[in-house]
Amino acid sequence: MKKYVFACIHNAGRSQMAAAFFNEIAPADAASAVSAGTEPADRVHPEVQLAMAEVGIDLTGAAPRPLTTELTSDATALITMGCGERCPNVPGLRVEDWPFPDPRGQSVDAVRGIRDAVRTRVEEFIARELR
């Protein structure tokens, strides 16, 4: 089974959304996703929780976690979420960067736009990776 790691700096927005969408859309017997951050926040951003709840995904129990060697050791790929030079790099692991803006502190409308763009990108990624 394939495993994908979605990572950003704080693991409180973009990477949480991407992993949640991936796990909702991808066939559970083919692949799964986890999310992590290089400097995890204390909690998922409230505006992200709200925007995801609007599409039926509950992130209230999600907690940011650190990106570790153990987490990536059996991963198929690492997808970074537009964190520029601060994005993690794991030697030997295929990396793909999706440059989305950070939703932290943005209006609900702005977060909805990011959420919808992340979902579209995840759908395209799954179609390409799991065909």
C-alpha positions in Angstrom: 0.0 0.0 0.0 1.3 3.5 -0.8 1.7 6.1 1.8 1.9 9.9 1.1 3.1 12.5 3.5 1.7 16.0 3.2 3.9 18.6 5.0 4.2 22.2 5.7 5.8 24.3 8.5 3.1 24.3 11.2 0.9 21.3 10.1 -2.1 23.4 11.0 -3.7 24.2 7.7 -2.7 23.2 4.1 -1.2 19.8 5.0 -4.0 18.9 7.3 -6.5 19.7 4.5 -4.6 17.8 1.9 -4.2 14.6 4.0 -7.9 14.7 5.0 -9.1 15.1 1.4 -6.6 12.4 0.3 -7.9 9.9 2.9 -11.5 10.7 2.0 -11.1 10.3 -1.8 -8.4 7.7 -2.3 -9.3 4.0 -2.1 -8.4 2.9 1.4 -7.0 -0.4 0.2 -4.6 1.4 -2.2 -3.1 4.3 -0.3 -3.3 6.5 2.7 -1.9 9.9 3.7 -0.5 11.5 6.9 0.4 15.1 7.5 3.2 16.7 9.5 5.2 19.8 10.0 8.7 21.0 10.5 7.6 23.3 13.4 4.2 22.0 14.4 1.7 24.4 15.9 -0.3 23.7 19.0 -3.5 23.1 17.1 -5.1 23.1 13.7 -6.1 26.7 12.7 -9.8 27.4 13.7 -10.5 28.9 10.3 -9.3 25.7 8.6 -11.5 23.5 10.9 -14.5 25.7 10.0 -13.9 25.5 6.2 -13.3 21.8 6.3 -16.5 21.2 8.5 -18.4 23.0 5.7 -17.5 20.1 3.4 -18.2 17.4 6.0 -14.6 16.8 7.2 -14.1 17.1 11.0 -10.6 18.2 11.9 -11.4 18.9 15.6 -9.5 15.8 16.7 -6.6 16.5 14.3 -3.3 17.5 16.0 -0.2 18.9 14.3 2.8 16.6 14.6 6.4 16.7 13.7 7.9 15.5 10.5 10.1 12.6 11.5 12.3 10.0 9.9 10.0 7.3 11.2 7.0 9.0 9.6 8.6 9.2 6.2 10.6 5.9 6.2 7.9 4.0 4.3 6.5 6.8 2.3 6.0 6.8 -1.4 6.3 10.6 -1.7 6.5 13.8 0.3 4.2 16.6 -0.8 5.2 20.0 0.6 2.6 22.8 0.7 4.3 26.0 -0.5 6.6 26.7 2.4 9.4 27.8 0.2 12.9 27.4 1.5 11.5 26.2 4.8 10.0 23.2 3.2 11.3 19.9 4.5 13.5 17.7 2.4 13.9 14.0 3.0 16.9 12.4 1.2 15.9 9.6 -1.1 12.2 10.5 -1.1 10.4 11.9 -4.1 9.2 15.5 -3.3 6.5 17.5 -5.0 5.7 21.1 -3.9 2.2 22.5 -4.1 2.6 26.3 -3.6 -0.7 27.2 -1.7 -0.9 30.3 0.5 -1.0 29.8 4.2 -4.7 30.0 5.4 -3.7 31.1 9.0 -5.5 34.3 9.9 -7.2 34.7 6.6 -10.9 35.3 6.1 -13.3 32.3 5.8 -13.8 33.2 2.2 -10.1 33.1 1.5 -9.7 29.8 3.4 -12.6 28.3 1.4 -10.7 29.2 -1.8 -7.5 27.5 -0.6 -9.6 24.5 0.6 -11.2 24.1 -2.8 -7.9 24.5 -4.6 -6.3 21.9 -2.3 -9.1 19.4 -3.0 -8.8 19.8 -6.7 -5.1 19.3 -6.6 -5.5 16.2 -4.4 -8.1 14.8 -6.8 -5.7 15.3 -9.7 -2.8 13.8 -7.7 -4.9 10.7 -6.9 -5.9 10.2 -10.5 -2.3 10.4 -11.6 -0.7 8.3 -8.8 -3.3 5.6 -8.3 -4.4 4.8 -11.8 
